Amino acid sequence: MSTFSSTSSLLNRIARLFDTRSKHAKCFEEKRLNEAAFDTIDRGVKTVALEKITGSVGRYHDFDNSFRPRQHLPGERLERIKKLIRQGHKLPPVKLYQIRDEFYVLDGNHRISAAKQLGHKQIEARILEFIPSRNTLENVLYREKTAFHDQTGIPGQIELTELGQYALLNNQIEIHRRHLQYIRNCRVDLKTAALDWYQTIYQPLRTIIEKGNLLAGFAGRTLDDLYAYISYQQWVKGQRRRYGIGIDRLIPKDMEDFREQMAEKEEFEYPEMKRQITAFVLINIRARNENRIMDKLFALEEIKEIHSVHGDIDLLVKIVLTRDLLASDTEIIAHFVQDNIRRINGVLSTQTLIPGFSKIKP
C-alpha cells in the first residue's frame, strides 16, 4: 500500500470516528414526551433565528447539532440549495415544530443546513407550536407568557420570572381600556388598548428603569420584573416604602397621570431614576497626617468640601453621591465612607451626618 493510500485511509477513519462522536441534532419526539407537549397552536409563517433551530422531527440522526449533514449523506442536494440561495432564489418556508424557545425541523433540513453554512441568521418558517403541559416553574411561566401575548397581541416579548405577574399586566391593560373608552366615548377592544398601553405606559416606564441602571441591584431578575414591581407599588398599593421613596416624586400614583406626563416627552427627555444625596463626615485622624489625608480625600470626585477644624474632630468633609431610587441613602453613604475614607492610613474614626431638612442660599 502506498504512503498516500495509507494516509487517506487513516484520514477517512478519523473522519468517520469524528462523525459518530459529534452530537446529532435534538430529537423532537423525545422533547415532546419529556415536556408532555401535546396541545398545538398554529403560529403561521414567521421569521425564526437559525440559532434557535436545535433539532429535527424525523432526521435528527442525519445532521449534527450545527445542522451539518452526516458523512453518509450525499452532498449534491445541499450544494444545489446553496447555489439557489446564492443566486437569490426565494425558497418556500421551512416547516418547524416549536416547544418553548426551541424549534425542530419537520421539512427543510437541507435548507436550514445551507442557510447556516452561508452565514445567514434567520429563515422564513411555517410554525406549529406544541404547548408544554408539565407543571414545572419554567413551563407554567411560559404558558402564562404565551396566553398573555396571544390575548393582547403585544409586539414585543415581556419576560417575567414570577408566577402571577402577567395577571398584573392584564389588569393594567383592562384599567387602561376602560379609561380610553371614557375619554374617547366609544368602545375600545382589548388589543387596541393593549397596544396603546405598551407604547405609552409600559415602554416609557421600562426605559426610565433601564436608564436608572436599577437592574444591577436585582440579580436574576429582568427589566420587566422591575416594571411589574414598581408599577404595582405605585399604581396598586400606592404607599411609601422603606426603599425607593424618591420614586414617588418621579412617577405619579396614578397610571394615567404618568401616561399624560410621558406623552409630552421624547425618549431622550425621560427622567433618570437617580437623585443626589448630601452627607457630612466628621473625621478624627492620627497626629501629623492632616495634609496627606486632606490631599487624598480632596482627590475623590464625590468629596466637594474639606475643612480642618478645632475641637473634638479634626476634619469636616462634605460628600455628594448619586443613587438610584430603589437604593437606601444610608446604605450608599455607608459603603462610600467605608471604602473610600475609613481605609485611608491615619484615619482613626468617622461619624456621618445626613441632613434632614435643608435651606440653601443660591
FIBA-219256 format. One line per field, with one value per residue (C-alpha): x, y, z; residue in one letter. Coordinates in Angstrom, 2 decimals. Layout:
x = X	...;
y = Y	...;
z = Z	...;
res = a	...;
//
This chain:
x = 0.00	1.36	2.03	-0.69	-3.31	-2.36	-2.69	-6.01	-7.40	-6.35	-7.98	-11.21	-11.27	-10.69	-13.50	-15.90	-14.90	-15.49	-18.82	-20.09	-18.94	-20.26	-23.67	-26.61	-29.47	-32.01	-34.92	-38.34	-40.28	-38.01	-38.50	-42.27	-42.71	-40.42	-42.44	-45.82	-46.39	-49.49	-51.80	-50.86	-51.26	-50.73	-48.40	-48.47	-45.40	-42.76	-39.06	-37.04	-33.47	-31.42	-29.64	-32.98	-33.46	-31.86	-33.37	-35.32	-38.58	-37.53	-33.95	-32.08	-29.60	-28.75	-27.48	-25.22	-26.10	-24.87	-27.04	-24.09	-25.08	-23.50	-20.85	-23.27	-25.48	-24.69	-23.75	-25.33	-28.67	-27.08	-24.80	-27.75	-29.72	-26.71	-26.35	-30.03	-29.71	-26.57	-28.40	-31.19	-33.96	-36.81	-37.26	-40.52	-40.70	-39.36	-41.78	-40.95	-42.37	-41.86	-41.56	-40.98	-37.98	-36.65	-37.57	-37.46	-37.44	-40.39	-39.46	-36.41	-33.37	-31.13	-32.37	-31.52	-28.12	-27.40	-28.52	-26.32	-23.29	-23.79	-23.79	-27.47	-29.04	-32.74	-35.07	-38.75	-40.76	-44.29	-44.63	-46.80	-46.25	-46.62	-47.54	-45.74	-48.15	-45.83	-46.18	-42.57	-41.94	-40.45	-43.47	-46.08	-44.33	-44.15	-47.87	-48.70	-46.49	-47.96	-51.55	-50.75	-49.21	-51.91	-54.67	-53.08	-51.22	-48.38	-45.47	-42.56	-41.78	-42.28	-40.21	-41.30	-39.77	-42.53	-45.82	-48.96	-47.29	-48.80	-52.20	-50.99	-50.20	-53.58	-55.24	-53.33	-54.43	-58.08	-57.96	-56.38	-59.01	-61.82	-60.01	-59.66	-63.36	-64.21	-62.05	-62.89	-66.56	-66.56	-65.85	-62.16	-61.21	-58.59	-55.84	-56.19	-55.93	-53.00	-51.00	-51.65	-50.65	-47.49	-46.46	-47.50	-47.14	-45.06	-42.26	-41.71	-41.52	-39.32	-36.97	-36.77	-35.93	-33.26	-31.72	-31.57	-29.42	-31.64	-31.28	-27.75	-29.23	-31.67	-29.65	-31.55	-34.42	-35.41	-36.29	-39.85	-39.78	-38.77	-41.52	-44.05	-42.67	-42.50	-45.82	-47.55	-46.08	-47.07	-50.37	-51.89	-50.51	-49.77	-47.84	-44.45	-41.70	-38.52	-36.52	-37.08	-39.40	-37.86	-39.88	-42.98	-41.69	-40.81	-43.74	-47.30	-49.51	-51.98	-51.08	-52.98	-51.31	-47.97	-49.15	-50.08	-46.68	-44.80	-46.96	-45.33	-41.76	-39.36	-37.47	-34.26	-36.24	-37.34	-36.11	-33.25	-34.13	-31.35	-31.03	-28.22	-27.70	-25.52	-23.82	-21.22	-18.47	-16.67	-13.18	-10.56	-7.03	-3.63	-1.39	0.80	-1.20	-3.58	-2.15	-1.61	-5.12	-6.72	-4.98	-6.18	-9.75	-9.84	-8.82	-12.13	-14.75	-17.60	-15.96	-16.90	-15.53	-12.91	-12.45	-9.81	-11.49	-10.54	-12.31	-13.42	-12.94	-10.11	-11.76	-15.23	-15.97	-18.98	-19.79	-22.35	-23.33	-25.73	-28.02	-30.86	-34.33	-34.57	-31.49	-31.17	-29.38	-27.84	-26.54	-24.94	-23.28	-22.04	-20.41	-18.69	-17.32	-16.13	-14.49	-13.01	-12.42	-12.01	-9.40	-7.02	-3.99	-4.14	-7.93	-8.90	-12.69	-15.59	-19.09	-21.61	-24.37	-27.22	-29.19	-32.91	-34.44	-32.09	-32.32	-29.52	-28.88	-28.10;
y = 0.00	3.41	6.09	8.24	5.46	4.68	8.36	8.73	5.62	6.94	10.30	8.59	6.52	9.65	11.45	8.55	8.44	12.17	11.84	9.18	11.06	14.55	15.19	14.76	17.25	17.09	14.69	16.35	13.34	12.96	16.63	16.47	13.46	14.93	18.17	16.46	18.90	17.69	20.71	22.78	26.33	27.25	30.29	30.80	31.98	33.87	34.66	32.45	32.88	29.95	29.59	28.60	25.67	22.92	19.65	17.68	15.74	12.71	13.25	14.17	11.32	12.68	16.07	17.11	19.78	22.52	21.05	19.82	16.65	13.35	11.65	9.09	11.73	12.71	16.37	17.15	18.29	20.58	22.17	22.68	24.50	26.65	27.64	28.65	30.76	32.47	33.28	34.96	32.44	32.61	29.17	28.05	28.43	25.52	23.77	23.81	22.46	24.71	23.79	26.89	28.68	25.72	24.76	21.35	20.77	18.93	19.82	21.74	20.21	20.83	24.43	25.14	23.47	25.54	28.80	28.14	27.30	30.51	32.57	33.52	34.42	33.93	31.85	32.03	29.21	27.91	27.09	24.72	25.26	22.46	23.78	22.02	20.79	19.60	21.90	22.96	26.61	27.19	25.70	27.49	30.81	30.05	29.23	32.46	34.44	32.70	33.33	36.98	37.64	35.71	37.68	41.12	40.87	42.98	43.06	42.76	39.88	40.66	38.29	37.88	35.43	35.29	33.44	35.56	38.76	38.60	38.89	42.22	43.45	42.22	44.20	47.36	46.90	46.46	49.62	51.46	50.10	51.49	54.83	55.02	54.21	57.04	59.70	58.59	57.95	54.76	51.06	50.09	46.43	44.66	44.53	48.22	49.11	46.70	48.28	51.78	50.65	49.06	52.21	54.94	53.36	50.19	51.29	54.75	53.34	50.44	52.90	55.05	51.95	50.95	54.45	54.33	51.16	49.64	46.08	45.84	45.53	42.74	39.70	37.07	39.41	41.14	44.74	43.51	42.18	45.65	47.23	44.92	45.64	49.43	49.81	47.62	49.66	52.96	52.22	49.45	49.72	53.44	53.52	54.83	52.26	51.95	51.82	53.96	56.62	59.02	57.22	58.86	62.24	60.91	58.63	59.74	57.48	57.21	55.26	57.59	60.64	59.02	58.42	62.09	63.23	60.90	61.86	65.28	63.96	62.43	59.33	61.32	63.57	60.73	61.40	59.43	57.23	58.81	61.51	63.28	62.85	65.03	63.98	65.37	63.21	64.12	62.58	62.06	61.44	60.50	63.48	64.96	63.19	66.08	67.41	63.96	62.79	66.03	65.65	62.04	63.00	66.06	63.89	61.99	63.36	62.83	65.00	68.63	70.36	69.64	71.78	71.45	72.34	72.65	70.78	67.19	66.42	67.12	67.27	68.11	66.68	67.29	64.48	64.42	60.99	59.79	56.86	55.15	55.46	51.88	52.16	53.42	56.71	55.15	52.12	54.17	56.61	53.87	52.00	55.15	56.08	52.54	52.04	55.49	57.21	54.72	52.73	55.68	55.12	57.57	57.85	56.86	57.25	58.75	59.93	60.54	63.17	63.05	66.33	66.16	69.44	71.97	75.61	76.64	80.13	80.36;
z = 0.00	-0.93	1.66	0.05	0.28	3.86	4.87	3.03	4.73	8.13	7.48	6.42	9.61	11.70	9.83	10.45	14.10	14.48	12.67	15.07	18.14	17.24	18.76	16.48	16.28	19.10	18.77	18.69	19.93	22.94	23.85	23.28	25.58	28.22	28.30	27.75	24.88	23.02	22.52	19.48	18.15	14.51	14.53	10.77	8.83	10.80	10.65	13.02	14.23	12.92	16.27	17.84	15.45	17.52	16.32	13.80	13.81	11.76	10.59	13.75	13.16	9.68	10.97	13.80	16.37	13.99	11.18	9.17	7.25	8.30	6.20	4.79	3.14	-0.47	-0.78	-4.17	-2.76	-0.20	-2.81	-5.17	-2.43	-1.50	-5.17	-5.37	-2.22	-3.56	-6.78	-4.81	-5.45	-2.93	-1.43	0.22	4.03	6.03	8.39	12.09	15.32	18.36	22.04	24.16	22.61	20.61	17.05	15.35	11.59	10.08	6.50	5.24	6.96	3.94	3.51	7.16	6.80	3.69	5.31	8.35	6.20	4.19	7.38	7.38	10.73	10.03	7.91	7.00	8.53	8.98	12.67	14.68	18.40	20.95	24.40	27.31	29.98	32.77	35.77	36.16	37.05	33.62	31.84	33.94	33.34	29.63	29.47	31.31	28.90	25.85	26.98	27.73	24.31	22.46	24.22	23.91	20.60	22.04	19.55	22.00	24.34	28.05	30.20	33.83	36.31	38.96	38.66	38.51	37.30	33.82	35.53	36.97	33.44	32.19	34.96	33.96	30.34	31.37	33.52	30.60	28.21	30.37	30.58	26.78	26.37	28.76	27.09	23.53	24.28	22.20	22.60	22.67	22.15	24.25	21.61	20.78	24.46	24.93	22.11	23.47	26.99	25.58	23.71	26.15	29.61	29.60	27.26	28.85	32.39	31.30	29.58	32.71	34.78	32.27	32.24	36.02	35.89	38.58	37.35	38.78	42.28	41.35	40.33	38.38	37.53	34.31	33.50	33.09	36.67	37.86	35.78	37.44	40.93	40.60	38.80	41.40	44.26	42.63	40.98	43.13	46.65	46.45	49.71	50.77	51.08	53.03	49.82	46.77	48.19	45.67	43.01	44.48	43.29	39.85	38.99	39.82	41.90	39.02	35.88	33.56	35.09	34.28	30.71	30.28	31.58	29.21	26.20	26.16	26.24	23.77	24.92	25.50	27.87	30.16	33.69	35.20	38.17	40.18	42.80	44.61	48.32	50.56	53.77	56.16	57.61	60.84	60.86	63.56	62.30	63.68	64.52	61.78	58.99	58.25	54.98	53.41	54.30	53.10	49.73	49.38	50.25	48.01	45.03	45.32	42.93	45.41	48.08	47.46	50.58	53.26	56.39	59.08	62.37	66.01	68.78	69.22	65.50	63.06	59.62	58.32	54.87	52.59	50.16	47.33	45.99	43.30	43.92	42.12	43.55	44.78	46.99	50.55	51.37	54.45	52.57	49.77	52.16	54.47	51.58	50.32	53.75	54.43	51.02	50.46	53.82	56.63	54.69	54.39	56.60	59.51	59.74	63.28	63.30	61.37	62.14	59.36	59.48	56.95	56.66	57.25	56.07	54.42	53.27	50.90	49.55	45.83;
res = m	s	t	f	s	s	t	s	s	l	l	n	r	i	a	r	l	f	d	t	r	s	k	h	a	k	c	f	e	e	k	r	l	n	e	a	a	f	d	t	i	d	r	g	v	k	t	v	a	l	e	k	i	t	g	s	v	g	r	y	h	d	f	d	n	s	f	r	p	r	q	h	l	p	g	e	r	l	e	r	i	k	k	l	i	r	q	g	h	k	l	p	p	v	k	l	y	q	i	r	d	e	f	y	v	l	d	g	n	h	r	i	s	a	a	k	q	l	g	h	k	q	i	e	a	r	i	l	e	f	i	p	s	r	n	t	l	e	n	v	l	y	r	e	k	t	a	f	h	d	q	t	g	i	p	g	q	i	e	l	t	e	l	g	q	y	a	l	l	n	n	q	i	e	i	h	r	r	h	l	q	y	i	r	n	c	r	v	d	l	k	t	a	a	l	d	w	y	q	t	i	y	q	p	l	r	t	i	i	e	k	g	n	l	l	a	g	f	a	g	r	t	l	d	d	l	y	a	y	i	s	y	q	q	w	v	k	g	q	r	r	r	y	g	i	g	i	d	r	l	i	p	k	d	m	e	d	f	r	e	q	m	a	e	k	e	e	f	e	y	p	e	m	k	r	q	i	t	a	f	v	l	i	n	i	r	a	r	n	e	n	r	i	m	d	k	l	f	a	l	e	e	i	k	e	i	h	s	v	h	g	d	i	d	l	l	v	k	i	v	l	t	r	d	l	l	a	s	d	t	e	i	i	a	h	f	v	q	d	n	i	r	r	i	n	g	v	l	s	t	q	t	l	i	p	g	f	s	k	i	k	p;
//
